[in-house]
Amino acid sequence: MSRGHRAVPHTADIALEAWAGGREACLAEAARALVESFADLDTAPAPDGEVNFPTTGDPDGKDAGGGMESGAGLLIALLEEVIYQVEVHGRVVVDVRPGKEGGLRLATVPAEAVEQVGAMPKAVTTHGVRFEREDGEWRARAVVDV
């Protein structure tokens, strides 16, 4: 199955779309789309830190209760963690892989080690966020304030 991501034109914000055959792979693509909106990952050094991000929740991606552990809430939580790493810790997520005990491992580098190529994201909007399985493929969509 294919996997990928892209930025989609959106008035005064950045709309991100990602897709992949697996749930965690789609989340990883969404995180990469967000980072590539403001940083040149091609020039990033090897990661020297990591953050574990849990992905527990409904495996089908349904967000029945509006919780942050499944569906759209899980996508929002991941993208907010990527933003938090930059704003609070001065770290840029340069790679996302499956964690050793489930969840995801967010590999990071110092922000000053990566060339900034766009506006820094401020927050993920909750309106219109989508993260679900569709036709055998996981799809994500989110709008980020810059």
Secondary structure, DSSP 8 states (H G I E B T S, - for coil): ---EEEEE--TTEEEEEEEESSHHHHHHHHHHHHHHTTEEGGG-----EEEEE---S-TT---TT--TTSHHHHHHHHHHHHHHHHHHH-EEEEEEEE-TTSSEEEEEEEGGGSEE-S----EE--TT-EEEEETTEEEEEEEEE-
